[in-house]
Amino acid sequence: MEKLTGAEIKALKSRAHHLKPVVMVGQKGITDALIEAMEETLDAHELIKVKFIDFKEEKKDLAAELSEKTASSLVGMIGNIAIFYRKKKEEEE
């Protein structure tokens, strides 16, 4: 994933402001099912929020790991919620 500029990050954060978290990291942590759910949600929406219900102390490391495993950009963190962005793949004709 290419690095986002400061202006892009600011614009994405403002777009994400009204969004509700759609993926939750619970007591099982990062699982294959969680990665798959994030992949599907990113494909559908580009910009998503992930809430850390558990593992709050490790949320920064886990968010970086999620970003790497889903080939998405970590836009920012607000409290226990991380914002991820991945540009939609172009539709093949």
DRENMAR-429015 format. One record per residue: residue number from 1; residue in one letter; x, y, z of N, C-alpha, C, O in turn. Coordinates in Angstrom, 1 decimal, padded with zeros to 4 digits. Example, Ala and Ser with C-alpha at 12.3 -4.5 7.8 and 13.67 -1.06 7.14 Angstrom:
% DRENMAR-429015
<node num="1" residuo="A" n_X="013.2" n_Y="-005.7" n_Z="007.8" ca_X="012.3" ca_Y="-004.5" ca_Z="007.8" c_X="013.2" c_Y="-003.3" c_Z="007.8" o_X="014.2" o_Y="-003.3" o_Z="008.5"/>
<node num="2" residuo="S" n_X="012.8" n_Y="-002.2" n_Z="007.1" ca_X="013.7" ca_Y="-001.1" ca_Z="007.1" c_X="012.9" c_Y="000.0" c_Z="007.9" o_X="013.4" o_Y="001.1" o_Z="008.0"/>
This chain:
% DRENMAR-429015
<node num="1" residuo="M" n_X="000.8" n_Y="-001.2" n_Z="000.0" ca_X="000.0" ca_Y="000.0" ca_Z="000.0" c_X="000.9" c_Y="001.2" c_Z="000.0" o_X="001.9" o_Y="001.3" o_Z="000.8"/>
<node num="2" residuo="E" n_X="000.5" n_Y="002.2" n_Z="-000.8" ca_X="001.4" ca_Y="003.4" ca_Z="-000.9" c_X="001.1" c_Y="004.3" c_Z="000.3" o_X="000.0" o_Y="004.2" o_Z="000.9"/>
<node num="3" residuo="K" n_X="002.0" n_Y="005.1" n_Z="000.7" ca_X="001.9" ca_Y="006.0" ca_Z="001.8" c_X="001.0" c_Y="007.1" c_Z="001.5" o_X="001.0" o_Y="007.7" o_Z="000.5"/>
<node num="4" residuo="L" n_X="000.1" n_Y="007.4" n_Z="002.5" ca_X="-000.9" ca_Y="008.4" ca_Z="002.4" c_X="-000.2" c_Y="009.8" c_Z="002.8" o_X="000.6" o_Y="009.8" o_Z="003.7"/>
<node num="5" residuo="T" n_X="-000.6" n_Y="010.8" n_Z="002.1" ca_X="-000.1" ca_Y="012.2" ca_Z="002.4" c_X="-000.9" c_Y="012.7" c_Z="003.6" o_X="-002.0" o_Y="012.2" o_Z="004.0"/>
<node num="6" residuo="G" n_X="-000.4" n_Y="013.8" n_Z="004.2" ca_X="-001.1" ca_Y="014.4" ca_Z="005.3" c_X="-002.5" c_Y="014.9" c_Z="005.0" o_X="-003.5" o_Y="014.7" o_Z="005.7"/>
<node num="7" residuo="A" n_X="-002.7" n_Y="015.4" n_Z="003.8" ca_X="-004.0" ca_Y="015.9" ca_Z="003.3" c_X="-004.9" c_Y="014.8" c_Z="003.1" o_X="-006.1" o_Y="014.9" o_Z="003.4"/>
<node num="8" residuo="E" n_X="-004.4" n_Y="013.6" n_Z="002.6" ca_X="-005.3" ca_Y="012.5" ca_Z="002.4" c_X="-005.7" c_Y="011.9" c_Z="003.7" o_X="-006.9" o_Y="011.5" o_Z="003.8"/>
<node num="9" residuo="I" n_X="-004.8" n_Y="011.8" n_Z="004.7" ca_X="-005.2" ca_Y="011.3" ca_Z="006.0" c_X="-006.3" c_Y="012.2" c_Z="006.6" o_X="-007.2" o_Y="011.7" o_Z="007.2"/>
<node num="10" residuo="K" n_X="-006.1" n_Y="013.5" n_Z="006.5" ca_X="-007.1" ca_Y="014.4" ca_Z="007.1" c_X="-008.4" c_Y="014.3" c_Z="006.5" o_X="-009.5" o_Y="014.3" o_Z="007.1"/>
<node num="11" residuo="A" n_X="-008.5" n_Y="014.1" n_Z="005.1" ca_X="-009.7" ca_Y="013.9" ca_Z="004.4" c_X="-010.4" c_Y="012.6" c_Z="004.8" o_X="-011.6" o_Y="012.6" o_Z="005.0"/>
<node num="12" residuo="L" n_X="-009.6" n_Y="011.6" n_Z="004.9" ca_X="-010.1" ca_Y="010.2" ca_Z="005.3" c_X="-010.7" c_Y="010.2" c_Z="006.7" o_X="-011.7" o_Y="009.6" o_Z="007.0"/>
<node num="13" residuo="K" n_X="-010.0" n_Y="010.9" n_Z="007.6" ca_X="-010.4" ca_Y="011.0" ca_Z="009.0" c_X="-011.8" c_Y="011.7" c_Z="009.1" o_X="-012.7" o_Y="011.3" o_Z="009.8"/>
<node num="14" residuo="S" n_X="-011.9" n_Y="012.8" n_Z="008.3" ca_X="-013.2" ca_Y="013.5" ca_Z="008.3" c_X="-014.3" c_Y="012.7" c_Z="007.7" o_X="-015.5" o_Y="012.7" o_Z="008.1"/>
<node num="15" residuo="R" n_X="-014.0" n_Y="011.9" n_Z="006.6" ca_X="-015.0" ca_Y="011.0" ca_Z="006.1" c_X="-015.4" c_Y="009.9" c_Z="007.0" o_X="-016.5" o_Y="009.4" o_Z="007.0"/>
<node num="16" residuo="A" n_X="-014.4" n_Y="009.4" n_Z="007.9" ca_X="-014.7" ca_Y="008.3" ca_Z="008.8" c_X="-015.4" c_Y="008.8" c_Z="010.1" o_X="-015.9" o_Y="007.9" o_Z="010.8"/>
<node num="17" residuo="H" n_X="-015.5" n_Y="010.1" n_Z="010.3" ca_X="-016.0" ca_Y="010.6" ca_Z="011.6" c_X="-017.4" c_Y="010.0" c_Z="011.9" o_X="-017.7" o_Y="009.6" o_Z="013.0"/>
<node num="18" residuo="H" n_X="-018.3" n_Y="010.0" n_Z="010.9" ca_X="-019.7" ca_Y="009.5" ca_Z="011.1" c_X="-019.9" c_Y="008.0" c_Z="011.1" o_X="-020.9" o_Y="007.5" o_Z="011.4"/>
<node num="19" residuo="L" n_X="-018.8" n_Y="007.3" n_Z="010.7" ca_X="-018.9" ca_Y="005.8" ca_Z="010.5" c_X="-019.0" c_Y="005.1" c_Z="011.9" o_X="-018.3" o_Y="005.6" o_Z="012.9"/>
<node num="20" residuo="K" n_X="-019.6" n_Y="004.0" n_Z="012.0" ca_X="-019.7" ca_Y="003.2" ca_Z="013.2" c_X="-018.6" c_Y="002.1" c_Z="013.0" o_X="-018.4" o_Y="001.6" o_Z="011.8"/>
<node num="21" residuo="P" n_X="-018.0" n_Y="001.5" n_Z="014.0" ca_X="-017.1" ca_Y="000.4" ca_Z="013.9" c_X="-017.9" c_Y="-000.8" c_Z="013.4" o_X="-019.0" o_Y="-001.1" o_Z="013.8"/>
<node num="22" residuo="V" n_X="-017.3" n_Y="-001.5" n_Z="012.3" ca_X="-018.0" ca_Y="-002.6" ca_Z="011.7" c_X="-017.3" c_Y="-003.9" c_Z="012.0" o_X="-017.9" o_Y="-005.0" o_Z="011.9"/>
<node num="23" residuo="V" n_X="-016.0" n_Y="-003.9" n_Z="012.5" ca_X="-015.3" ca_Y="-005.1" ca_Z="012.9" c_X="-014.8" c_Y="-004.9" c_Z="014.3" o_X="-014.4" o_Y="-003.8" o_Z="014.7"/>
<node num="24" residuo="M" n_X="-015.0" n_Y="-005.9" n_Z="015.1" ca_X="-014.6" ca_Y="-005.8" ca_Z="016.5" c_X="-013.5" c_Y="-006.8" c_Z="016.8" o_X="-013.6" o_Y="-008.0" o_Z="016.4"/>
<node num="25" residuo="V" n_X="-012.5" n_Y="-006.4" n_Z="017.5" ca_X="-011.4" ca_Y="-007.3" ca_Z="018.0" c_X="-011.7" c_Y="-007.7" c_Z="019.4" o_X="-011.6" o_Y="-006.8" o_Z="020.3"/>
<node num="26" residuo="G" n_X="-012.1" n_Y="-008.9" n_Z="019.6" ca_X="-012.6" ca_Y="-009.4" ca_Z="020.9" c_X="-011.5" c_Y="-010.2" c_Z="021.6" o_X="-010.3" o_Y="-010.1" o_Z="021.4"/>
<node num="27" residuo="Q" n_X="-011.9" n_Y="-011.1" n_Z="022.5" ca_X="-011.0" ca_Y="-011.9" ca_Z="023.3" c_X="-010.2" c_Y="-012.9" c_Z="022.6" o_X="-009.1" o_Y="-013.3" o_Z="023.1"/>
<node num="28" residuo="K" n_X="-010.5" n_Y="-013.2" n_Z="021.3" ca_X="-009.7" ca_Y="-014.2" ca_Z="020.5" c_X="-008.6" c_Y="-013.4" c_Z="019.8" o_X="-007.7" o_Y="-014.1" o_Z="019.2"/>
<node num="29" residuo="G" n_X="-008.6" n_Y="-012.1" n_Z="019.8" ca_X="-007.6" ca_Y="-011.3" ca_Z="019.1" c_X="-007.7" c_Y="-011.4" c_Z="017.6" o_X="-008.8" o_Y="-011.5" o_Z="017.0"/>
<node num="30" residuo="I" n_X="-006.6" n_Y="-011.4" n_Z="016.9" ca_X="-006.6" ca_Y="-011.4" ca_Z="015.4" c_X="-006.7" c_Y="-012.9" c_Z="015.0" o_X="-005.7" o_Y="-013.7" o_Z="015.2"/>
<node num="31" residuo="T" n_X="-007.8" n_Y="-013.2" n_Z="014.4" ca_X="-008.0" ca_Y="-014.6" ca_Z="013.9" c_X="-008.1" c_Y="-014.5" c_Z="012.3" o_X="-008.3" o_Y="-013.4" o_Z="011.8"/>
<node num="32" residuo="D" n_X="-008.1" n_Y="-015.7" n_Z="011.7" ca_X="-008.3" ca_Y="-015.7" ca_Z="010.3" c_X="-009.7" c_Y="-015.2" c_Z="009.9" o_X="-009.9" o_Y="-014.5" o_Z="008.9"/>
<node num="33" residuo="A" n_X="-010.7" n_Y="-015.5" n_Z="010.8" ca_X="-012.1" ca_Y="-015.0" ca_Z="010.5" c_X="-012.1" c_Y="-013.5" c_Z="010.6" o_X="-012.8" o_Y="-012.8" o_Z="009.8"/>
<node num="34" residuo="L" n_X="-011.4" n_Y="-012.9" n_Z="011.5" ca_X="-011.3" ca_Y="-011.4" ca_Z="011.7" c_X="-010.7" c_Y="-010.8" c_Z="010.4" o_X="-011.2" o_Y="-009.8" o_Z="009.9"/>
<node num="35" residuo="I" n_X="-009.6" n_Y="-011.4" n_Z="010.0" ca_X="-008.9" ca_Y="-010.9" ca_Z="008.8" c_X="-009.9" c_Y="-011.0" c_Z="007.6" o_X="-010.0" o_Y="-010.0" o_Z="006.8"/>
<node num="36" residuo="E" n_X="-010.6" n_Y="-012.1" n_Z="007.4" ca_X="-011.5" ca_Y="-012.3" ca_Z="006.3" c_X="-012.6" c_Y="-011.3" c_Z="006.4" o_X="-013.0" o_Y="-010.7" o_Z="005.3"/>
<node num="37" residuo="A" n_X="-013.1" n_Y="-011.0" n_Z="007.6" ca_X="-014.2" ca_Y="-010.0" ca_Z="007.7" c_X="-013.7" c_Y="-008.7" c_Z="007.3" o_X="-014.4" o_Y="-007.9" o_Z="006.7"/>
<node num="38" residuo="M" n_X="-012.5" n_Y="-008.3" n_Z="007.7" ca_X="-011.9" ca_Y="-007.0" ca_Z="007.4" c_X="-011.7" c_Y="-006.9" c_Z="005.9" o_X="-012.0" o_Y="-005.9" o_Z="005.3"/>
<node num="39" residuo="E" n_X="-011.2" n_Y="-008.0" n_Z="005.3" ca_X="-011.0" ca_Y="-008.0" ca_Z="003.8" c_X="-012.3" c_Y="-007.7" c_Z="003.1" o_X="-012.4" o_Y="-006.8" o_Z="002.2"/>
<node num="40" residuo="E" n_X="-013.4" n_Y="-008.4" n_Z="003.4" ca_X="-014.7" ca_Y="-008.3" ca_Z="002.8" c_X="-015.2" c_Y="-006.8" c_Z="003.0" o_X="-015.8" o_Y="-006.2" o_Z="002.1"/>
<node num="41" residuo="T" n_X="-015.1" n_Y="-006.3" n_Z="004.2" ca_X="-015.6" ca_Y="-005.0" ca_Z="004.5" c_X="-014.8" c_Y="-003.9" c_Z="003.8" o_X="-015.4" o_Y="-003.0" o_Z="003.3"/>
<node num="42" residuo="L" n_X="-013.5" n_Y="-004.1" n_Z="003.7" ca_X="-012.7" ca_Y="-003.1" ca_Z="003.0" c_X="-013.0" c_Y="-003.1" c_Z="001.5" o_X="-013.1" o_Y="-002.1" o_Z="000.8"/>
<node num="43" residuo="D" n_X="-013.3" n_Y="-004.3" n_Z="000.9" ca_X="-013.7" ca_Y="-004.5" ca_Z="-000.5" c_X="-015.0" c_Y="-003.7" c_Z="-000.7" o_X="-015.1" o_Y="-003.1" o_Z="-001.8"/>
<node num="44" residuo="A" n_X="-015.9" n_Y="-003.8" n_Z="000.2" ca_X="-017.2" ca_Y="-003.2" ca_Z="000.0" c_X="-017.2" c_Y="-001.7" c_Z="000.3" o_X="-017.9" o_Y="-000.9" o_Z="-000.4"/>
<node num="45" residuo="H" n_X="-016.4" n_Y="-001.2" n_Z="001.3" ca_X="-016.5" ca_Y="000.2" ca_Z="001.7" c_X="-015.3" c_Y="001.0" c_Z="001.6" o_X="-015.4" o_Y="002.3" o_Z="001.8"/>
<node num="46" residuo="E" n_X="-014.1" n_Y="000.5" n_Z="001.4" ca_X="-012.8" ca_Y="001.2" ca_Z="001.3" c_X="-012.4" c_Y="001.8" c_Z="002.7" o_X="-011.2" o_Y="001.6" o_Z="003.1"/>
<node num="47" residuo="L" n_X="-013.3" n_Y="002.4" n_Z="003.4" ca_X="-012.9" ca_Y="003.1" ca_Z="004.7" c_X="-013.7" c_Y="002.5" c_Z="005.8" o_X="-015.0" o_Y="002.5" o_Z="005.8"/>
<node num="48" residuo="I" n_X="-013.0" n_Y="001.9" n_Z="006.8" ca_X="-013.8" ca_Y="001.2" ca_Z="007.9" c_X="-013.2" c_Y="001.6" c_Z="009.3" o_X="-012.0" o_Y="002.0" o_Z="009.4"/>
<node num="49" residuo="K" n_X="-013.9" n_Y="001.3" n_Z="010.3" ca_X="-013.5" ca_Y="001.5" ca_Z="011.7" c_X="-013.4" c_Y="000.1" c_Z="012.3" o_X="-014.3" o_Y="-000.7" o_Z="012.1"/>
<node num="50" residuo="V" n_X="-012.4" n_Y="-000.2" n_Z="013.1" ca_X="-012.3" ca_Y="-001.4" ca_Z="013.9" c_X="-012.2" c_Y="-001.1" c_Z="015.3" o_X="-011.3" o_Y="-000.3" o_Z="015.7"/>
<node num="51" residuo="K" n_X="-013.0" n_Y="-001.7" n_Z="016.2" ca_X="-013.0" ca_Y="-001.4" ca_Z="017.6" c_X="-012.3" c_Y="-002.5" c_Z="018.3" o_X="-012.5" o_Y="-003.7" o_Z="018.1"/>
<node num="52" residuo="F" n_X="-011.4" n_Y="-002.1" n_Z="019.3" ca_X="-010.7" ca_Y="-003.0" ca_Z="020.1" c_X="-011.5" c_Y="-003.1" c_Z="021.4" o_X="-011.4" o_Y="-002.3" o_Z="022.3"/>
<node num="53" residuo="I" n_X="-012.2" n_Y="-004.2" n_Z="021.6" ca_X="-013.0" ca_Y="-004.5" ca_Z="022.8" c_X="-012.0" c_Y="-005.0" c_Z="023.9" o_X="-012.1" o_Y="-004.6" o_Z="025.0"/>
<node num="54" residuo="D" n_X="-011.2" n_Y="-005.9" n_Z="023.5" ca_X="-010.1" ca_Y="-006.5" ca_Z="024.3" c_X="-008.8" c_Y="-006.1" c_Z="023.7" o_X="-008.7" o_Y="-005.5" o_Z="022.7"/>
<node num="55" residuo="F" n_X="-007.7" n_Y="-006.4" n_Z="024.4" ca_X="-006.3" ca_Y="-006.1" ca_Z="023.9" c_X="-006.1" c_Y="-004.6" c_Z="023.7" o_X="-005.4" o_Y="-004.2" o_Z="022.8"/>
<node num="56" residuo="K" n_X="-006.7" n_Y="-003.8" n_Z="024.6" ca_X="-006.6" ca_Y="-002.4" ca_Z="024.5" c_X="-005.1" c_Y="-001.9" c_Z="024.7" o_X="-004.8" o_Y="-000.9" o_Z="024.1"/>
<node num="57" residuo="E" n_X="-004.4" n_Y="-002.6" n_Z="025.5" ca_X="-003.0" ca_Y="-002.2" ca_Z="025.7" c_X="-002.1" c_Y="-002.4" c_Z="024.5" o_X="-001.2" o_Y="-001.7" o_Z="024.2"/>
<node num="58" residuo="E" n_X="-002.5" n_Y="-003.5" n_Z="023.7" ca_X="-001.7" ca_Y="-003.8" ca_Z="022.5" c_X="-002.3" c_Y="-003.3" c_Z="021.2" o_X="-001.9" o_Y="-003.7" o_Z="020.1"/>
<node num="59" residuo="K" n_X="-003.3" n_Y="-002.4" n_Z="021.3" ca_X="-004.0" ca_Y="-002.0" ca_Z="020.1" c_X="-003.2" c_Y="-001.4" c_Z="019.0" o_X="-003.5" o_Y="-001.6" o_Z="017.8"/>
<node num="60" residuo="K" n_X="-002.1" n_Y="-000.6" n_Z="019.4" ca_X="-001.3" ca_Y="000.0" ca_Z="018.3" c_X="-000.5" c_Y="-001.1" c_Z="017.5" o_X="-000.5" o_Y="-001.0" o_Z="016.3"/>
<node num="61" residuo="D" n_X="000.0" n_Y="-002.1" n_Z="018.2" ca_X="000.7" ca_Y="-003.2" ca_Z="017.5" c_X="-000.3" c_Y="-004.0" c_Z="016.7" o_X="000.1" o_Y="-004.4" o_Z="015.6"/>
<node num="62" residuo="L" n_X="-001.4" n_Y="-004.3" n_Z="017.3" ca_X="-002.4" ca_Y="-005.1" ca_Z="016.6" c_X="-003.0" c_Y="-004.4" c_Z="015.4" o_X="-003.2" o_Y="-005.0" o_Z="014.3"/>
<node num="63" residuo="A" n_X="-003.1" n_Y="-003.1" n_Z="015.5" ca_X="-003.6" ca_Y="-002.3" ca_Z="014.3" c_X="-002.6" c_Y="-002.3" c_Z="013.2" o_X="-003.0" o_Y="-002.4" o_Z="012.0"/>
<node num="64" residuo="A" n_X="-001.3" n_Y="-002.2" n_Z="013.5" ca_X="-000.3" ca_Y="-002.3" ca_Z="012.5" c_X="-000.3" c_Y="-003.6" c_Z="011.9" o_X="-000.1" o_Y="-003.7" o_Z="010.6"/>
<node num="65" residuo="E" n_X="-000.5" n_Y="-004.7" n_Z="012.7" ca_X="-000.5" ca_Y="-006.0" ca_Z="012.1" c_X="-001.7" c_Y="-006.2" c_Z="011.2" o_X="-001.6" o_Y="-006.8" o_Z="010.1"/>
<node num="66" residuo="L" n_X="-002.9" n_Y="-005.7" n_Z="011.6" ca_X="-004.1" ca_Y="-005.8" ca_Z="010.7" c_X="-003.8" c_Y="-005.0" c_Z="009.4" o_X="-004.2" o_Y="-005.5" o_Z="008.4"/>
<node num="67" residuo="S" n_X="-003.2" n_Y="-003.9" n_Z="009.5" ca_X="-002.9" ca_Y="-003.1" ca_Z="008.3" c_X="-002.0" c_Y="-003.9" c_Z="007.3" o_X="-002.3" o_Y="-003.9" o_Z="006.1"/>
<node num="68" residuo="E" n_X="-001.0" n_Y="-004.5" n_Z="007.9" ca_X="-000.1" ca_Y="-005.3" ca_Z="007.1" c_X="-000.8" c_Y="-006.5" c_Z="006.4" o_X="-000.7" o_Y="-006.8" o_Z="005.2"/>
<node num="69" residuo="K" n_X="-001.6" n_Y="-007.3" n_Z="007.2" ca_X="-002.2" ca_Y="-008.5" ca_Z="006.8" c_X="-003.4" c_Y="-008.2" c_Z="005.8" o_X="-003.7" o_Y="-009.1" o_Z="005.0"/>
<node num="70" residuo="T" n_X="-004.0" n_Y="-007.0" n_Z="005.8" ca_X="-005.1" ca_Y="-006.7" ca_Z="004.9" c_X="-004.6" c_Y="-005.8" c_Z="003.7" o_X="-005.4" o_Y="-005.4" o_Z="002.9"/>
<node num="71" residuo="A" n_X="-003.3" n_Y="-005.5" n_Z="003.7" ca_X="-002.8" ca_Y="-004.5" ca_Z="002.7" c_X="-003.6" c_Y="-003.2" c_Z="002.7" o_X="-003.9" o_Y="-002.7" o_Z="001.6"/>
<node num="72" residuo="S" n_X="-003.9" n_Y="-002.7" n_Z="003.9" ca_X="-004.6" ca_Y="-001.5" ca_Z="004.0" c_X="-003.7" c_Y="-000.4" c_Z="004.7" o_X="-002.7" o_Y="-000.8" o_Z="005.3"/>
<node num="73" residuo="S" n_X="-004.2" n_Y="000.8" n_Z="004.7" ca_X="-003.4" ca_Y="001.9" ca_Z="005.4" c_X="-004.1" c_Y="002.1" c_Z="006.7" o_X="-005.4" o_Y="002.3" o_Z="006.8"/>
<node num="74" residuo="L" n_X="-003.4" n_Y="002.3" n_Z="007.8" ca_X="-003.9" ca_Y="002.7" ca_Z="009.1" c_X="-004.0" c_Y="004.2" c_Z="009.1" o_X="-002.9" o_Y="004.9" o_Z="009.1"/>
<node num="75" residuo="V" n_X="-005.2" n_Y="004.7" n_Z="009.0" ca_X="-005.4" ca_Y="006.2" ca_Z="008.8" c_X="-005.1" c_Y="006.9" c_Z="010.2" o_X="-004.5" o_Y="007.9" o_Z="010.3"/>
<node num="76" residuo="G" n_X="-005.6" n_Y="006.2" n_Z="011.3" ca_X="-005.4" ca_Y="006.8" ca_Z="012.6" c_X="-006.1" c_Y="006.0" c_Z="013.6" o_X="-006.8" o_Y="005.0" o_Z="013.4"/>
<node num="77" residuo="M" n_X="-005.9" n_Y="006.4" n_Z="014.9" ca_X="-006.6" ca_Y="005.8" ca_Z="016.0" c_X="-007.2" c_Y="006.8" c_Z="016.9" o_X="-006.6" o_Y="007.9" o_Z="017.2"/>
<node num="78" residuo="I" n_X="-008.4" n_Y="006.6" n_Z="017.3" ca_X="-009.1" ca_Y="007.5" ca_Z="018.2" c_X="-009.6" c_Y="006.6" c_Z="019.4" o_X="-010.6" o_Y="005.8" o_Z="019.2"/>
<node num="79" residuo="G" n_X="-009.0" n_Y="006.7" n_Z="020.5" ca_X="-009.4" ca_Y="005.9" ca_Z="021.6" c_X="-009.1" c_Y="004.4" c_Z="021.3" o_X="-007.9" o_Y="004.1" o_Z="021.0"/>
<node num="80" residuo="N" n_X="-010.1" n_Y="003.6" n_Z="021.4" ca_X="-010.0" ca_Y="002.2" ca_Z="021.1" c_X="-010.5" c_Y="001.8" c_Z="019.7" o_X="-010.8" o_Y="000.6" o_Z="019.5"/>
<node num="81" residuo="I" n_X="-010.5" n_Y="002.8" n_Z="018.8" ca_X="-011.0" ca_Y="002.5" ca_Z="017.5" c_X="-009.9" c_Y="002.9" c_Z="016.5" o_X="-009.3" o_Y="004.0" o_Z="016.5"/>
<node num="82" residuo="A" n_X="-009.7" n_Y="002.0" n_Z="015.5" ca_X="-008.7" ca_Y="002.3" ca_Z="014.5" c_X="-009.4" c_Y="002.5" c_Z="013.2" o_X="-010.5" o_Y="001.8" o_Z="012.9"/>
<node num="83" residuo="I" n_X="-008.9" n_Y="003.3" n_Z="012.3" ca_X="-009.5" ca_Y="003.6" ca_Z="011.0" c_X="-008.6" c_Y="003.1" c_Z="009.9" o_X="-007.4" o_Y="003.4" o_Z="009.9"/>
<node num="84" residuo="F" n_X="-009.1" n_Y="002.3" n_Z="009.1" ca_X="-008.4" ca_Y="001.6" ca_Z="008.0" c_X="-008.9" c_Y="002.1" c_Z="006.6" o_X="-010.1" o_Y="002.3" o_Z="006.5"/>
<node num="85" residuo="Y" n_X="-008.0" n_Y="002.2" n_Z="005.6" ca_X="-008.4" ca_Y="002.5" ca_Z="004.3" c_X="-007.7" c_Y="001.7" c_Z="003.3" o_X="-006.5" o_Y="001.4" o_Z="003.4"/>
<node num="86" residuo="R" n_X="-008.4" n_Y="001.2" n_Z="002.3" ca_X="-007.8" ca_Y="000.5" ca_Z="001.2" c_X="-008.6" c_Y="000.8" c_Z="-000.1" o_X="-009.8" o_Y="000.6" o_Z="-000.1"/>
<node num="87" residuo="K" n_X="-007.9" n_Y="001.4" n_Z="-001.0" ca_X="-008.6" ca_Y="001.8" ca_Z="-002.3" c_X="-009.2" c_Y="000.5" c_Z="-002.9" o_X="-008.6" o_Y="-000.5" o_Z="-003.0"/>
<node num="88" residuo="K" n_X="-010.5" n_Y="000.7" n_Z="-003.4" ca_X="-011.1" ca_Y="-000.4" ca_Z="-004.1" c_X="-010.4" c_Y="-000.8" c_Z="-005.3" o_X="-009.8" o_Y="000.0" o_Z="-006.0"/>
<node num="89" residuo="K" n_X="-010.4" n_Y="-002.1" n_Z="-005.6" ca_X="-009.8" ca_Y="-002.6" ca_Z="-006.8" c_X="-010.6" c_Y="-002.2" c_Z="-008.0" o_X="-011.9" o_Y="-002.2" o_Z="-007.9"/>
<node num="90" residuo="E" n_X="-010.0" n_Y="-001.9" n_Z="-009.1" ca_X="-010.7" ca_Y="-001.5" ca_Z="-010.3" c_X="-011.5" c_Y="-002.7" c_Z="-010.9" o_X="-010.9" o_Y="-003.8" o_Z="-010.9"/>
<node num="91" residuo="E" n_X="-012.7" n_Y="-002.5" n_Z="-011.2" ca_X="-013.5" ca_Y="-003.6" ca_Z="-011.8" c_X="-012.9" c_Y="-003.9" c_Z="-013.2" o_X="-012.7" o_Y="-003.0" o_Z="-014.0"/>
<node num="92" residuo="E" n_X="-012.7" n_Y="-005.2" n_Z="-013.5" ca_X="-012.3" ca_Y="-005.6" ca_Z="-014.8" c_X="-013.5" c_Y="-005.7" c_Z="-015.7" o_X="-014.5" o_Y="-006.3" o_Z="-015.3"/>
<node num="93" residuo="E" n_X="-013.3" n_Y="-005.2" n_Z="-016.9" ca_X="-014.5" ca_Y="-005.3" ca_Z="-017.9" c_X="-014.4" c_Y="-006.6" c_Z="-018.7" o_X="-015.3" o_Y="-006.8" o_Z="-019.5"/>
